Amino acid sequence: MKVYEADQIKNISLLGSAGSGKTTLAEAMLFEGGVISRRGDIESKSTVSDYHKVEQEYGYSVYSSVLFTEWLGKKINFIDCPGSDDFIGGAITSLNVTDTALLLINATQGVENGTETMFRYTEQYQKLVILVINQLDHEKANYDRCVEEAQEVFGKKAVIVQYPVNPGTGYNAMVDVLKMKMYVWKPEGGAPDKIDIPASEKECAEELHNILIEAAAENDEALMEKFFSEGTLSEDQMREGIHKGLIHRDMFPIFCISAKKDMGVRRMMEFINNVVPNVSEMPVPTDKNGTPVPYDPTGLTSVYVFKSSVEPHLGEVSFFKVMSGKIQDGMDLTNMNRDARERIAQLFGVAGNTRHKVTELVAGDIGATVKLKETHTDHTLNGKGCEYVFEPIHYPEPKYRTAIKALSESDEERLSEILQRMHNEDPTLNVEYSKELKQTIVHGQGEFHINTMKWSIENIDKLQIELFPPRIPYRETITRMARADYRHKKQSGGAGQFGEVHLIIEPWYEGMPNNQTYKFGGQEFKVNIRDQQEINLDWGGKLVFCNCVVGGAIETRFMPAILKGIMEKMEEGPLTGSYARDIRVLIYDGKMHPVDSNEISFKLAGRNAFSAAFREAGPKILEPIYDVEVRVPSDRMGDVMSDLQGRRAIIEGMSSEKHYEVIKAKVPLKEMNKYSTSLSSITGGRGSYVMKFSAYEKVPQDVQEQLLSAYAELEER
């Protein structure tokens, strides 16, 4: 494979809903470019893109697959992305290293929720978009509905470049209104016959041709003037206008294909070569410091690793984009994230499960290497003198959580290693060991996501595991003031232990005033704060610790011990054993012994006094509340609302976006268990949602009673 320069490279994402035909299109593009000699198919598990065992077992893409093809002197790098929202990480990774998206629309389904989701991400990353209507050979194909929905959702920027003459089981012809020719295929697809447009299609073709001319002219003042003066544009001028429209997202050309029959793929690749911008024409990326990093082959070498995969017989494969300079095999680079040296032993151009050895890749190109020791996803590798470091990719918040454990305790360490490897391959799969909950928790994008992970662990890694609902990280706090004292006294023949602590606790909130007088049981207590510490707790909230002791009743040197005892008790609240938070503690009196007082004595006295006061201070359980935004089809709005209200949701707002409704609500985490599955069932797979932690709030009294009862039963076991 030759070395391509930045002005010869196109970087593209294949996006679309599950079932829109991205993997089949990838096969056709590889075949047309001569990278593979025959096209595989999903049914026979022979595609070069979906080559992982889990993908072949389930018949859908789980991982993004890096590919390339060569076409008429240009190199097209493209990434086949999973269509399911549960595997959205693949699409987000791809959009961070490519410039253009081919957004596939299933001709039988039209613009689906997944199509809109992918389009929103192209908006977020400001990527160019080409709309590709696929599966026009299907008996239920409805091209007109697809275009109508595309223009409704994406606006008039969605402009027809091609339309099918006979969509359905006999599909074999389409009209290209840019070239004003009809393309006709033999049953085996591939190279078409290019003929003049017949009289039966002439009127429709000319009307769409004029619409395309006008849309192209709108992207350039000089072209617009020419259009006004001459009433038309040449084919090259139209390409120029479309080119500019693509760059500024002012135009989304609509193409027609049947990827399965390899019809229209060549013409689409020709358009990519002639019209889609090269890497060198795209905005210059920046590093994490905001420094521009032009795609300059003569610049200092800098490489960004955007994806890792562990593969049989190869080990870890690192996929990268050359951001500056050039990379050559045998090169020594520095990992800027680990401050470690790496030797690039081999370089590859990648086409799924096939590797093509190369000796050099230049700025803007995408490739892979193997067996790097310290380098993983989101790392930057630089040559001598280069200081660029690139921002990590940001992924959506997880939407599904489960506890996980190996069926055999002896396999726990191996399970931990497997989960870490899977996180490196799929950064949206997050793993944490919760000291608080005493569970290993896996966070993912949905139940589908987690079940796929389970299948891989059990069938590929041969490790039997169990998934079960995780505990909820409740918090405990108090609702009123309380006072307590405790004397710790111990005598056992030698040195004794003695410490006595008197304290007051009260609910803390930001900006609360310092009281000087407290009343309990008709008795008044006056305090004067001598020293105050505000401690930000690791689990959220604060402990405010005040030393109010006067007259030397407790020496200052024992205050850290008292605080330590209180902190220990805050890690195991009396109601459910959860962390306590947002409490102010005032130590106002106590007693010491000249011989027997020591740190352990005051730690225990402080711990027990705090515990006694906590129980009298109206303790309350807090639960994590999440901001949830749900997108639902209008005809399922009522069902989704009812379901949310059954989950103790507080609806905060509603809005409309095209034919979808957006519901914003606050929902307890406890009620979000398996919500992705329920939403999919209610909406027929058309609903989607995102969720993000909001705050801790008090649970309703009936819920608190249920939790107390459950905790009491657990303690009795």
ZAMARGU-4260 file (C-alpha; in steps of 0.2 Angstrom, whole numbers, plus 5000, padded with zeros to 4 digits):
<rodrens>
0) 5000/5000/5000 | 5007/5017/4995 | 5009/5031/5007 | 4995/5044/5006 | 4997/5063/5010
5) 4984/5072/5019 | 4976/5079/5003 | 4973/5061/4997 | 4965/5055/5013 | 4946/5055/5018
10) 4941/5049/5036 | 4923/5043/5037 | 4911/5036/5050 | 4897/5024/5045 | 4883/5028/5056
15) 4864/5023/5057 | 4852/5013/5067 | 4854/4994/5070 | 4849/4985/5054 | 4852/4999/5042
20) 4866/4989/5033 | 4882/4998/5039 | 4892/4982/5040 | 4886/4976/5023 | 4890/4993/5015
25) 4908/4991/5023 | 4910/4974/5014 | 4905/4982/4997 | 4917/4997/4999 | 4931/4985/5003
30) 4927/4974/4988 | 4925/4989/4976 | 4942/4995/4982 | 4951/4978/4980 | 4955/4976/4998
35) 4945/4960/4999 | 4942/4948/4984 | 4924/4943/4989 | 4910/4950/4999 | 4906/4942/5015
40) 4889/4943/5023 | 4882/4943/5041 | 4871/4927/5039 | 4887/4917/5035 | 4897/4926/5048
45) 4910/4930/5035 | 4912/4949/5036 | 4929/4957/5039 | 4920/4970/5050 | 4910/4960/5063
50) 4924/4947/5066 | 4922/4946/5085 | 4914/4930/5091 | 4901/4939/5101 | 4896/4949/5085
55) 4895/4933/5075 | 4885/4925/5088 | 4872/4939/5090 | 4872/4945/5072 | 4875/4963/5076
60) 4890/4975/5078 | 4896/4977/5096 | 4913/4986/5093 | 4917/4999/5080 | 4928/4992/5066
65) 4942/5002/5058 | 4944/4999/5039 | 4951/5007/5024 | 4949/5006/5005 | 4958/5013/4990
70) 4949/5021/4976 | 4955/5031/4961 | 4971/5037/4970 | 4963/5041/4986 | 4963/5032/5003
75) 4946/5031/5012 | 4948/5027/5030 | 4931/5022/5037 | 4924/5016/5054 | 4909/5004/5054
80) 4900/5009/5070 | 4887/4999/5080 | 4869/5005/5078 | 4862/5001/5095 | 4861/5015/5107
85) 4869/5002/5120 | 4885/5003/5110 | 4885/5021/5107 | 4903/5022/5112 | 4909/5016/5096
90) 4901/5030/5086 | 4907/5043/5098 | 4925/5036/5096 | 4923/5037/5078 | 4917/5054/5077
95) 4932/5060/5087 | 4944/5055/5073 | 4934/5056/5057 | 4927/5071/5047 | 4912/5065/5038
100) 4898/5053/5042 | 4888/5042/5030 | 4872/5041/5039 | 4862/5026/5033 | 4843/5026/5033
105) 4834/5009/5032 | 4822/5011/5017 | 4810/5000/5025 | 4810/5009/5042 | 4813/5027/5037
110) 4821/5039/5050 | 4822/5030/5066 | 4826/5036/5083 | 4843/5029/5081 | 4845/5039/5065
115) 4841/5055/5075 | 4852/5050/5089 | 4867/5048/5077 | 4863/5064/5069 | 4863/5074/5085
120) 4881/5067/5088 | 4886/5074/5071 | 4879/5090/5077 | 4888/5090/5093 | 4905/5086/5084
125) 4901/5097/5069 | 4904/5083/5057 | 4899/5083/5038 | 4884/5072/5034 | 4879/5062/5019
130) 4862/5053/5020 | 4862/5036/5012 | 4846/5027/5009 | 4850/5008/5009 | 4840/4992/5006
135) 4831/4999/4992 | 4830/4981/4985 | 4818/4976/5000 | 4800/4972/4996 | 4795/4985/5009
140) 4806/4999/5003 | 4798/5016/5003 | 4810/5029/4997 | 4798/5044/4996 | 4793/5041/5015
145) 4812/5041/5019 | 4815/5058/5010 | 4800/5065/5017 | 4805/5061/5035 | 4823/5066/5032
150) 4818/5083/5026 | 4806/5084/5041 | 4819/5080/5054 | 4835/5087/5045 | 4827/5101/5036
155) 4828/5107/5018 | 4847/5104/5020 | 4843/5086/5015 | 4844/5087/4996 | 4841/5073/4984
160) 4856/5069/4973 | 4849/5052/4968 | 4832/5043/4967 | 4827/5025/4963 | 4817/5021/4948
165) 4810/5005/4954 | 4813/5002/4973 | 4807/4985/4979 | 4812/4967/4975 | 4816/4971/4957
170) 4827/4987/4961 | 4841/4989/4948 | 4840/5007/4942 | 4842/5025/4949 | 4844/5042/4942
175) 4858/5053/4948 | 4853/5072/4946 | 4870/5078/4949 | 4877/5069/4933 | 4860/5068/4925
180) 4862/5050/4921 | 4853/5034/4924 | 4863/5020/4932 | 4857/5002/4928 | 4864/4986/4936
185) 4864/4968/4932 | 4858/4956/4945 | 4875/4954/4952 | 4877/4973/4955 | 4895/4980/4954
190) 4899/4991/4939 | 4883/4999/4932 | 4878/5004/4914 | 4877/5023/4913 | 4863/5028/4901
195) 4854/5044/4896 | 4838/5047/4907 | 4823/5040/4898 | 4808/5051/4894 | 4798/5044/4908
200) 4810/5051/4921 | 4815/5067/4912 | 4803/5079/4920 | 4806/5072/4938 | 4825/5072/4935
205) 4826/5090/4929 | 4815/5096/4943 | 4827/5088/4956 | 4842/5094/4946 | 4836/5112/4947
210) 4833/5110/4966 | 4851/5103/4968 | 4858/5117/4957 | 4850/5130/4968 | 4855/5122/4984
215) 4873/5121/4978 | 4873/5139/4973 | 4868/5145/4990 | 4884/5140/4997 | 4895/5152/4987
220) 4892/5170/4982 | 4901/5168/4966 | 4891/5153/4961 | 4875/5161/4966 | 4879/5176/4955
225) 4882/5164/4941 | 4866/5155/4944 | 4856/5171/4943 | 4865/5177/4927 | 4865/5160/4918
230) 4851/5150/4926 | 4862/5135/4929 | 4878/5128/4934 | 4890/5116/4927 | 4893/5099/4935
235) 4910/5105/4942 | 4902/5120/4949 | 4889/5110/4957 | 4902/5099/4965 | 4911/5115/4971
240) 4895/5121/4979 | 4891/5105/4987 | 4908/5103/4993 | 4907/5120/5003 | 4889/5116/5009
245) 4896/5099/5016 | 4910/5108/5026 | 4898/5121/5034 | 4884/5108/5037 | 4873/5118/5025
250) 4869/5103/5014 | 4866/5084/5018 | 4866/5076/5000 | 4854/5060/4999 | 4861/5045/4990
255) 4853/5028/4985 | 4861/5011/4987 | 4858/4993/4989 | 4873/4988/4999 | 4868/4969/4999
260) 4868/4969/4980 | 4882/4981/4978 | 4871/4994/4968 | 4876/5012/4970 | 4891/5009/4980
265) 4904/5014/4967 | 4895/5030/4962 | 4894/5035/4981 | 4913/5031/4983 | 4916/5042/4967
270) 4907/5056/4975 | 4917/5054/4991 | 4933/5055/4981 | 4927/5070/4971 | 4917/5080/4983
275) 4920/5076/5001 | 4934/5086/5009 | 4951/5079/5012 | 4959/5079/5029 | 4969/5094/5024
280) 4953/5104/5020 | 4946/5101/5038 | 4947/5113/5053 | 4964/5111/5062 | 4962/5101/5078
285) 4969/5107/5095 | 4978/5098/5109 | 4972/5099/5127 | 4980/5116/5129 | 4971/5123/5114
290) 4987/5123/5103 | 4982/5121/5085 | 4990/5105/5078 | 4990/5106/5058 | 4990/5090/5048
295) 5008/5093/5043 | 5019/5079/5037 | 5034/5089/5040 | 5030/5093/5058 | 5035/5084/5074
300) 5027/5067/5076 | 5012/5065/5087 | 5000/5051/5087 | 4983/5049/5096 | 4977/5032/5101
305) 4958/5032/5100 | 4954/5013/5102 | 4962/4997/5109 | 4957/4979/5106 | 4964/4963/5113
310) 4964/4950/5099 | 4969/4931/5098 | 4987/4928/5093 | 4991/4947/5092 | 4988/4953/5110
315) 4983/4972/5112 | 4981/4981/5095 | 4982/5000/5097 | 4972/5010/5084 | 4978/5028/5081
320) 4977/5043/5071 | 4993/5052/5065 | 4990/5070/5071 | 5006/5078/5065 | 5022/5073/5056
325) 5024/5055/5051 | 5026/5038/5060 | 5037/5024/5054 | 5040/5006/5059 | 5055/5005/5071
330) 5052/5022/5078 | 5054/5026/5096 | 5040/5037/5104 | 5036/5044/5121 | 5019/5040/5129
335) 5015/5057/5136 | 5002/5050/5148 | 5014/5038/5156 | 5031/5046/5153 | 5036/5029/5145
340) 5046/5025/5130 | 5037/5014/5116 | 5045/5006/5101 | 5034/5005/5085 | 5039/4987/5079
345) 5025/4986/5066 | 5013/4997/5057 | 4997/4992/5049 | 4983/4998/5038 | 4968/4990/5045
350) 4953/4982/5037 | 4943/4974/5051 | 4951/4957/5054 | 4964/4959/5040 | 4980/4968/5042
355) 4991/4976/5028 | 5009/4980/5033 | 5015/4998/5030 | 5031/5006/5033 | 5025/5024/5035
360) 5009/5034/5039 | 5008/5053/5038 | 4998/5066/5047 | 4979/5064/5045 | 4980/5045/5042
365) 4973/5031/5053 | 4982/5015/5057 | 4987/5002/5070 | 5001/4994/5079 | 5003/4980/5091
370) 5011/4975/5108 | 5014/4992/5115 | 5018/4990/5134 | 5011/5005/5142 | 5000/5013/5129
375) 4981/5012/5130 | 4965/5021/5124 | 4966/5040/5125 | 4985/5041/5126 | 4997/5052/5116
380) 5013/5046/5108 | 5026/5059/5103 | 5042/5060/5094 | 5057/5069/5101 | 5054/5088/5105
385) 5035/5086/5103 | 5024/5091/5118 | 5006/5089/5111 | 4994/5080/5122 | 4976/5077/5116
390) 4960/5077/5127 | 4952/5060/5131 | 4936/5056/5122 | 4920/5060/5133 | 4906/5048/5133
395) 4888/5048/5139 | 4884/5045/5157 | 4880/5026/5161 | 4862/5022/5161 | 4862/5004/5168
400) 4871/4997/5183 | 4873/4979/5189 | 4883/4970/5203 | 4894/4956/5197 | 4904/4942/5205
405) 4912/4926/5199 | 4903/4911/5205 | 4919/4904/5212 | 4928/4916/5224 | 4945/4910/5217
410) 4941/4918/5200 | 4938/4936/5207 | 4955/4942/5203 | 4954/4935/5185 | 4936/4943/5183
415) 4944/4960/5188 | 4957/4958/5175 | 4944/4953/5162 | 4933/4968/5166 | 4948/4980/5165
420) 4952/4973/5148 | 4934/4975/5142 | 4934/4993/5149 | 4950/4997/5138 | 4941/4990/5123
425) 4924/4999/5127 | 4926/5015/5138 | 4907/5016/5141 | 4908/5000/5151 | 4914/5007/5168
430) 4919/4996/5183 | 4921/5001/5201 | 4923/4992/5217 | 4912/5000/5230 | 4919/5000/5247
435) 4903/5007/5253 | 4892/4994/5245 | 4905/4980/5246 | 4901/4975/5228 | 4909/4976/5211
440) 4898/4987/5201 | 4898/4987/5182 | 4890/5003/5173 | 4884/5002/5155 | 4873/5010/5142
445) 4859/4997/5144 | 4854/4980/5149 | 4858/4974/5131 | 4875/4981/5134 | 4878/4972/5150
450) 4871/4955/5144 | 4883/4956/5129 | 4897/4958/5141 | 4891/4943/5151 | 4890/4932/5136
455) 4908/4937/5131 | 4914/4933/5149 | 4906/4916/5150 | 4908/4910/5132 | 4925/4918/5127
460) 4934/4920/5143 | 4926/4904/5150 | 4922/4911/5167 | 4905/4909/5175 | 4898/4925/5183
465) 4882/4931/5192 | 4874/4947/5189 | 4862/4954/5202 | 4854/4971/5207 | 4867/4982/5215
470) 4863/4990/5232 | 4859/5008/5232 | 4872/5021/5239 | 4860/5029/5252 | 4866/5042/5264
475) 4860/5047/5281 | 4858/5063/5289 | 4849/5072/5304 | 4834/5083/5304 | 4836/5092/5321
480) 4848/5096/5335 | 4853/5083/5348 | 4864/5082/5363 | 4874/5068/5371 | 4889/5064/5382
485) 4898/5048/5384 | 4912/5042/5396 | 4924/5029/5391 | 4932/5021/5406 | 4942/5005/5407
490) 4954/4999/5421 | 4963/4982/5419 | 4977/4982/5431 | 4990/4992/5421 | 4987/5009/5413
495) 4969/5013/5412 | 4958/5022/5399 | 4948/5037/5402 | 4939/5050/5391 | 4923/5059/5392
500) 4915/5069/5378 | 4900/5081/5378 | 4894/5086/5361 | 4879/5094/5351 | 4875/5089/5334
505) 4864/5099/5321 | 4859/5098/5303 | 4872/5108/5292 | 4868/5118/5277 | 4879/5130/5267
510) 4879/5147/5274 | 4871/5142/5291 | 4874/5154/5305 | 4884/5149/5321 | 4872/5148/5336
515) 4878/5152/5353 | 4864/5145/5363 | 4855/5128/5363 | 4841/5122/5374 | 4838/5103/5378
520) 4825/5097/5391 | 4823/5115/5398 | 4842/5116/5400 | 4852/5130/5391 | 4869/5127/5384
525) 4880/5141/5379 | 4895/5138/5367 | 4909/5148/5360 | 4917/5141/5344 | 4936/5142/5347
530) 4941/5132/5331 | 4930/5125/5316 | 4935/5113/5303 | 4925/5110/5287 | 4928/5093/5280
535) 4923/5088/5263 | 4918/5070/5264 | 4923/5058/5250 | 4905/5052/5248 | 4898/5070/5247
540) 4892/5083/5259 | 4902/5089/5274 | 4906/5087/5292 | 4909/5103/5301 | 4919/5100/5317
545) 4919/5113/5331 | 4930/5114/5346 | 4920/5124/5359 | 4929/5118/5375 | 4934/5131/5387
550) 4944/5130/5403 | 4955/5115/5398 | 4941/5102/5401 | 4948/5093/5386 | 4966/5097/5380
555) 4967/5102/5361 | 4979/5087/5358 | 4964/5075/5360 | 4953/5084/5347 | 4960/5074/5332
560) 4956/5058/5341 | 4938/5064/5344 | 4936/5069/5326 | 4943/5052/5321 | 4930/5043/5331
565) 4916/5053/5324 | 4922/5050/5306 | 4922/5031/5309 | 4904/5032/5315 | 4899/5043/5300
570) 4905/5029/5289 | 4892/5017/5296 | 4876/5027/5300 | 4864/5019/5312 | 4849/5017/5301
575) 4855/5007/5286 | 4874/5007/5289 | 4876/5020/5275 | 4888/5035/5275 | 4882/5050/5285
580) 4883/5068/5279 | 4879/5086/5282 | 4881/5087/5301 | 4889/5100/5312 | 4897/5093/5328
585) 4901/5105/5343 | 4912/5098/5357 | 4908/5109/5371 | 4913/5099/5387 | 4921/5084/5394
590) 4933/5077/5406 | 4951/5070/5407 | 4961/5060/5419 | 4979/5065/5422 | 4986/5048/5419
595) 4973/5037/5410 | 4967/5049/5396 | 4974/5045/5379 | 4969/5046/5361 | 4960/5029/5360
600) 4950/5034/5375 | 4944/5050/5367 | 4941/5042/5350 | 4929/5029/5358 | 4921/5043/5369
605) 4918/5054/5353 | 4912/5039/5343 | 4899/5034/5356 | 4893/5051/5360 | 4891/5055/5342
610) 4881/5039/5339 | 4870/5042/5354 | 4866/5060/5348 | 4863/5054/5330 | 4849/5043/5335
615) 4840/5057/5344 | 4842/5069/5330 | 4828/5064/5319 | 4839/5053/5307 | 4834/5052/5289
620) 4839/5042/5275 | 4844/5051/5259 | 4843/5043/5241 | 4852/5048/5225 | 4841/5057/5213
625) 4845/5058/5195 | 4841/5070/5181 | 4833/5060/5167 | 4829/5066/5150 | 4818/5054/5140
630) 4814/5056/5121 | 4798/5047/5116 | 4787/5046/5100 | 4772/5057/5102 | 4760/5042/5102
635) 4769/5034/5117 | 4769/5049/5128 | 4755/5044/5140 | 4762/5027/5143 | 4779/5033/5146
640) 4773/5047/5158 | 4763/5034/5168 | 4778/5023/5169 | 4789/5037/5176 | 4776/5042/5189
645) 4776/5024/5195 | 4794/5026/5198 | 4792/5041/5209 | 4797/5053/5196 | 4795/5072/5198
650) 4791/5079/5180 | 4800/5095/5178 | 4796/5099/5160 | 4791/5094/5143 | 4795/5100/5125
655) 4793/5094/5107 | 4806/5091/5095 | 4799/5086/5078 | 4788/5070/5080 | 4796/5067/5097
660) 4792/5073/5114 | 4806/5076/5127 | 4802/5073/5146 | 4813/5080/5159 | 4811/5072/5176
665) 4820/5069/5193 | 4820/5051/5197 | 4827/5041/5212 | 4841/5029/5206 | 4832/5015/5215
670) 4818/5016/5203 | 4829/5017/5187 | 4833/4998/5188 | 4830/4991/5171 | 4822/5006/5164
675) 4831/5005/5147 | 4822/4988/5145 | 4805/4995/5150 | 4807/5010/5139 | 4811/5000/5124
680) 4796/4989/5128 | 4784/5003/5130 | 4790/5013/5114 | 4794/4998/5103 | 4813/5002/5104
685) 4810/5020/5098 | 4813/5029/5115 | 4829/5034/5122 | 4835/5043/5138 | 4850/5050/5146
690) 4853/5052/5165 | 4865/5061/5176 | 4867/5062/5195 | 4858/5077/5203 | 4858/5077/5222
695) 4853/5067/5237 | 4836/5070/5244 | 4826/5063/5259 | 4816/5047/5255 | 4797/5047/5258
700) 4792/5040/5275 | 4785/5024/5268 | 4801/5020/5259 | 4811/5024/5274 | 4801/5011/5284
705) 4804/4998/5271 | 4823/5001/5270 | 4824/5000/5289 | 4814/4984/5290 | 4825/4976/5276
710) 4841/4982/5285 | 4835/4975/5302 | 4832/4958/5293 | 4849/4958/5286 | 4857/4962/5303
715) 4848/4947/5310 | 4855/4935/5298
</rodrens>
